[in-house]
Amino acid sequence: MATIDDELLREAEEDAREADYILSQLPSELKERFSRDEVTALLDDIADYFFESGLLESGSDEVEIDLDEVAEGVCRKAREERGAEYHADDVFFIVQADLDYQEQSA
């Protein structure tokens, strides 16, 4: 039986794999602007956005997602909670890569 520490370690490893994937997918000019830690924090913000927006509770297999809206919401959350300033145009690519990663992992 896995302990909580084992589960946390697996989650951290998965977060690192996803952050590395996202960094590899970013346009070259953005790769230098974001660290793995920043991408991981933004992934948390993206997950929070989807949870708080109710999109995950729609019950539909096909949910239309406005990536610009998600990116703007993620930027607001990062600013409010961590004082981090990002441009929605840049975060858009992270949101898009996150969705691609989730689709590939499903």
C-alpha positions in Angstrom: 0.0 0.0 0.0 1.4 3.4 -1.0 2.0 6.0 1.6 1.1 9.6 1.3 4.8 10.4 0.8 4.9 7.9 -2.1 1.8 9.5 -3.6 3.3 13.0 -3.2 6.5 11.9 -4.8 4.7 10.4 -7.8 2.7 13.6 -8.2 5.8 15.7 -8.1 7.5 13.4 -10.7 4.4 13.7 -13.0 4.4 17.5 -12.5 8.0 17.6 -13.5 7.4 15.4 -16.6 4.5 17.6 -17.7 6.5 20.9 -17.1 9.4 19.5 -19.2 6.9 18.5 -21.9 5.3 22.0 -21.9 8.7 23.7 -22.0 9.7 21.6 -25.0 6.5 22.7 -26.8 6.9 26.4 -26.2 8.1 28.7 -29.0 11.8 29.3 -28.7 11.4 32.9 -27.5 9.2 31.7 -24.6 11.4 28.8 -23.5 13.8 31.3 -21.9 11.1 33.2 -20.1 9.7 30.3 -18.0 11.4 28.1 -15.6 10.2 24.6 -14.7 9.0 25.9 -11.3 7.0 28.7 -13.0 5.4 26.3 -15.4 4.5 24.0 -12.5 2.9 26.9 -10.6 1.0 27.9 -13.7 -0.2 24.3 -14.1 -1.7 24.5 -10.6 -3.4 27.8 -11.6 -4.8 26.2 -14.7 -6.2 23.3 -12.7 -7.7 25.7 -10.3 -9.2 27.7 -13.1 -10.9 24.7 -14.6 -12.2 23.6 -11.2 -13.4 27.0 -10.2 -15.0 27.8 -13.6 -17.2 24.7 -13.4 -16.0 23.4 -16.8 -15.1 20.1 -15.3 -18.6 19.6 -14.0 -20.4 20.1 -17.3 -21.0 16.3 -17.7 -20.3 16.6 -21.4 -17.6 14.7 -23.1 -17.1 17.7 -25.5 -16.4 21.0 -23.7 -15.6 24.1 -25.6 -12.6 25.8 -24.0 -11.7 29.4 -24.9 -7.9 29.3 -24.4 -7.6 33.1 -24.4 -10.1 33.2 -21.5 -8.3 30.5 -19.6 -4.9 32.3 -20.1 -6.4 35.6 -18.9 -7.9 33.8 -15.8 -4.6 32.1 -15.0 -2.7 35.4 -15.3 -5.2 37.0 -12.9 -4.8 34.1 -10.4 -1.0 34.2 -10.6 -1.0 38.0 -10.0 -3.5 37.8 -7.1 -2.0 34.8 -5.3 1.7 35.1 -6.0 2.2 38.6 -7.3 3.5 37.1 -10.5 3.0 39.0 -13.7 2.6 37.2 -17.0 1.2 38.1 -20.4 -1.9 36.2 -21.4 -0.5 35.8 -24.9 2.5 33.9 -23.4 0.4 31.8 -21.0 -1.9 30.9 -23.9 0.9 28.6 -25.2 1.3 26.9 -21.7 -2.5 26.3 -21.5 -2.5 24.9 -25.0 0.5 22.6 -24.2 -1.2 21.5 -21.0 -4.3 20.5 -22.8 -2.2 18.6 -25.4 -0.4 16.8 -22.6 -3.6 15.9 -20.9 -5.1 14.6 -24.1 -2.0 12.4 -24.8 -2.0 11.1 -21.2 -5.7 10.1 -21.3 
